[in-house]
Structure formats: structure tokens, C-alpha cells
Amino acid sequence: MRATESAIGKLSRKPLREVWINEALDFTRWLEVNIDVLNEVLGLTLTTADREQRAGTFSVDLIAEDEAGNSVIIENQLEKSNHEHLGKLITYATALGAKKAVWIVADPRPEHVGAISWLNESRLALFYLVKVEAVQIGNSDPAPLLTLIVGPSDEGALIGDVKKDIVERYEIRQRFWSQLLEKAKQKTRLHSGVSAGQYGWVGTGAGRSGLSYNYVIRKNQGNVEIYIDRGSDRETENDAIFQQLLTRKEEVETAFGEPLEWEPLEGRRACRIKKTISLGGYRDEQAWERIQEAMIDAMVRLERALRPQITSLTV
């Protein structure tokens, strides 16, 4: 039998405070008894939910256990999400060493959705943000509608790993540059005014517009170079400078003491002349001293070999 229009009820939403007048006395107590409703939304098996448990000087709305017996924090907020409750969630999870934390709100702000996603990327715990609504069909009793807004995912964890690797890489490179620049001051004043950064290179001007002497460090090797780049609106000048220096290649390499790599960088506006240091990179911390000494020595020789050539450039 086909349902007629009159046989289909209309879904409507009711104000939460009409269904659960008091958050702690009504909603939290209801959730304590009906924890399976939350389990269906999260795909978890939470049990033994207890109200108003202490976490230091604070009181947690609910503490449940997952299937492994780990504590799960549940913080309820029958209003728009705010920073105070986010802070409580993190504080409670930290104080109790919880592996999972659930934040149930009436209206999740976008910035808090982003914050929960960011927390999941850290892998310190698993965080869930759930929206709660009260609905009814016609004159039926009101019913809860819980919707998972954001939770942990394999993709989020992978993003977190990538971000962690980037931060670690920045920290390692900054330490590498701090050591190298301090050592370099004993041999040359070329980079004496340069501060250690977190990127893969540090550089200083070569005395002519668009020319710079750069140290470059990668995961498994380093190099020193003179980089030629006067900007996109003067691209032909970059090539002209490179070609002038290239005509003096033999003289430059003799002064340097060994062959150099001359790279016009086809398809790019810049050009460079470099020497690769193949003793290792920023991941080879046990070899940093040898790598840094080799890079500094190469930079001193490169600047000495190119100085008269740069002075005589006609571009």
C-alpha cells in the first residue's frame, strides 16, 4: 500500500531547553542512562558512564569506559560551543589520561570544528565533536538526534604525521644553521649578519643586484652556490650574467680548486653555479661537523674565485 500524504509525519525541531531544562540535572543524567545512543553515533562501545567525576579541582560531566577499559571524557554543552568548554575538554583529558574525549554541543562553531580536527592530528588522544538536537514527528514525544561533526580518521592521523615531520625538519635545520653560521664566523664575514632560519637555505648578497651566496642543506646532501635571480621582469639579465661568468669558467674553477656545477636551470628564470657536498645532510647529525666544515670551506673558496668576476660584470 502506498503511503498517502496524510500518513507521513513532519519532522520538527524543539528547543533543547524545553526537553532538557537543566544541562547537568537533565541532559547529563539522560545520557548516563542512554549511553548506547552515543555509541551508535560514534561507533564505540562505551560503558559504565558516571556523572560529575572529579579531575583535580574540576568536575567532569561524564566519564565512561571504552571496550579496552580506558577512560573516555564526555563534556556536554547545550548551547553554542565556546573556548571555555574546549579548554575543559583538554584539561579533563590530560588530568585523567583519557584516550578518548567527546564534546557534545548544540551549535558547533567552525573554529572549534577545526580545533578538534587539529587535536586529532596530534594523535595524543581521539577527540569527537557531536551536535545534539531534539526532534519530534507531529505530536510525538521528543527524541534526541546526535550527529558526529568531526572525529578521528586515518587521513587526519596521516596529516598529523606529515605536520609533525615538517615541524621536526624545521627544528633540525635551524640547529644545523646555528652551528654552521657560528663556525663560519671564524673563517669569513660573508654570512656574519645572517640569522639561523628553519628553511633549507641561508644566504647573503654577493655585492650585485640579484646575486646571492647561499648555503643549502637537504636531507642527504648539501651545497654552496651563487644564485642569480633579478626577478621575473629582468629574466634576460639573469641569463646574461650567467653567460658572462660561464665564459670565465676555466679561470673560476682554477681559483676554486675543483670543478663546479654550472646550471642555467632551463624553464626557470634563475641560474646558479654550485658545489655539491656529498658527506650527508641534515638527517645525518653525527656527520654535521664534517658537513659544515666542508660547506664553509667551499663557500670561502667560491666567494674568493667569483669576487673579481662579479666586480667586472657588465650587466
N, C-alpha and C positions, 0 to 999 in steps of 0.2 A: 504494500500500500504506500503510495506517495504521500509524504507529509504535506499538509496544507500550510499556508502561510500562518494561520492562526495557531498551529501546533508548534511553531518554532518560537522559543522564548528569546527575549532580548537581553543580552549581557550588559550590565551596567556596573559602574564602579562606585563604591561607597567611601566616604572619608574614613581614614584609618582610625581616627579618634572616636568615631561612632561605634566601631567594632571593638577596639581595644582602647578604652578610655585612658588607662594608665599604662605606660610602656613597661615598667618593672612589674607591677602587680597583675597586669592582664596579659600583655603580649608575651613577655618572657616566660610567665607561668604556662601559657598555652603552648609555647614552643617546647618547653621542657617535657610536656606530656606527649606532644605530637612531633617529636624529632624525626620520625620517618618521613614527614612531609619535606623536610630539608634534605634528607638523604636522597630522595627521588630526584631532586633538582641537581644535587652535587655529584650524584653517582658514588656516594660514600656509604659506609656503614658505621654511623655514629651511635653510640650507646651511652647509658648512664650519665645523662645530662644533669648537672647540678647547678642550681641558681646561686648568685651572689657569693661566689667563692673569692677568697682574699688573694691578692697578688701584691705583697708588700703592704703599703698603706691604701691600696686601691681595691675596688670590688668589681669582679668580672661578672657580666650578665649571666653567661653560661659557660661551663667547662664540660666538654664531653670527651669521650674516648673513641679513637678510631679502631679498626679491626686489629691493629698491632698493639693496642694498649697505650698509644701516645696521646697526650693531652691535645685537645682542639679548643681554641678560644672562639667564642661566639659573642659578638658585640652587636647590640640592637639599637636602632635609631629610627623612630617613626617620624622622620622629618627629612629635610634636605641634608645630604652628607656635609660634614664640616671638618675642619682641620683638627679640632679637639678630639673628636671620636677616632679619627685616623691615628692621632698620637696615642690614644688609649689602646687601640688595637695593637700597635707595635710595642708599646710598653708592656702590655699584658703578655704578649707572645714571648718577649725577651725575658721577663721576670719568671715565667713558668717553663721556659724552654720548650714551648709548644712547636710542633712540627707543622701544624695547620692552623689557620686563623680565618674566621668567617665574619664578614661585616654585612649586616642586613640593614638596608636603608629604604626610606620611602622614595627618595629622589636623588639618584647618584649624580653628582656634578662631574663634568668631563675631566676636570683636573684630578679628581680622585680616582676616576677610572684609569687614567694614565699612571697615577701613583701606584695603584695596585699592580698594574702590568709591570711597572719598573721593579717593584718589590719581588715579583715572581722571577724576573730576570736574574736577580741576585742569588737565587737558589738557597737562601738562608732558611726559608720556610715556604709553605704553599699558602697563598692568600686567595680568598674568594670574596667577590663583591656581589651581593644578591639584592635585587629590588623586590620589595613586598608591596602588594596591593590587596584590597578587599573587593571582591566582586559578588554579584548575585544575578540570578536569572528571574526576571519578574519579581514576585514577592517571596522568593525562596530565602532561606537562611543565608547570610553572607558566608563566603568561603575565601580562604587565602589563595593568592596567586603569587608564587615565588618565581622569579626569573633570574637565572645566572647572567650577570652582566659581563664579568670577566673572571677568569680563573687561571690556574697554571696550565701550561701546554708545553709540548716538546719544542715547538717553534720558539716560544718565549724563552725557554731554557737555553736553546741554541743561540738566540740573540744575546742573552746574558753572558754566555761563554765568550762570544765574539767581543762584546764590550769590555769584558774583564781582560781579555788578551790585549786589546788596544791600550787600556789604561796601564797594564803591566809594561807594555812595549814603550810607552811614553816615559814611564819612570826609569826604566833601564837606560834608555837613550840619554835622558837628562844626566844621569850619573856618569855615563860614558863621556859626555861632552864636558862635564865639570872637571873630570880628571884630565882629559886631553888638553883643554884650554889652560889649565894650571901648569901642566908640563910645558906647553908651547911657549909660555912667557919666558922660560929660561933660554929659549933658542931664538925667538923672534918676537917683535912687537906687532906683527901683522894683524893678529886677531886679539890683541890685548884689550880692546874695548868691547869685545863681544861677550854676551852672557850665554850660559848654557840653556838650550831650549829642549823641547820634547820631541822635535821632529827629526827626520833622518839627515838633516844637514845643518851646518852653521857656516856663515860666510861673511866676508867683508869686501869693501870696494877695492878695485885694483888701480885706482887713480884716474880712470877714464870712465865716462858715462856708459852705463850698461855692462861693464865688465866687473866680475867679482871672483875672488878666490874662495872656493868652497871646500870644506871637508864634508864628505858624505859617508854615512855608515849604514849598511844593510844587515840583514840577518846573518849572512855568512861571509861578507866581504866589505871592504871599504875602498874609498878612492879619494884622491885630491884632484882638483880641477880648476881651470879658469873657465867661467861660464859667460857666454856672450849673448846678451839679450837687451836691446834698447827699446823693446816694446813692439806691439803689432803694427803701429803706424810707421815704424822705421825698420821693417824687416829686412829690406835690401842692405841696410848698413851692417846688420849682423853678419850677413854672408860676406860682405866686402872686407870687414875686419878679419874674419876667419881666413879668407883667401890671402890677405896680406901676410898674416902670420904663417900660413901654410907655405908661402914662397921661401920662408926662412926656416923651414923645418929642420934641415940638417944642422944649422947653427944653433937652434934652440935645443935640440936633443943632445948635441955635443956638450953644451953648457949644463944641461940637466944631468947627463951622465948615463943615460939609457933611453931606449925608445919610449915614445908616448903614444897615446891613442887619440887620433885626430878625427873628431866626429862632427860632420856637418848637420847631423840629425835631420835627415830627409823627412819632409812632411811636417816639420815643426819649425817655428820661426827662429829658435835659438840654435847656437852651436857651442861646442866645447872642446877643450883639449884636456885630457885627464891621464892619470896614472892609477891603475888598479892595485890595491893592496890585498893580496890573497892569503893573508895569515889568519883570517877569521872575521867575524862580525860581532854585533852587539850581543848575540846569544852565546858567544864564546868568552865568558867573563874571565876564565882562567888565563886567557891569552891577551887580555886587554892591554897590559903593559907593552908587550911586543908590538901589538897592532898600533897603539897610539904613538909609540916611538917611531915606527916606520912611516906613519902618516905625517907626523911632524917633520921628519927628515925630508920626505918627498915634497912637502909644501914649501919648505925653506929653499930647496933646490929649484922647484918650479917657479917660485917668485923671482929668484935670482936670474934664472935663464930667460924669463919673459920681460923683466923690467925694462931693459934697453929697447926691446922690440915694441912694447906698448908705448913707450915715450916717443918713438919715431913714427907711430901710426899717422896716416894722413886722412883718416875717416873720422 
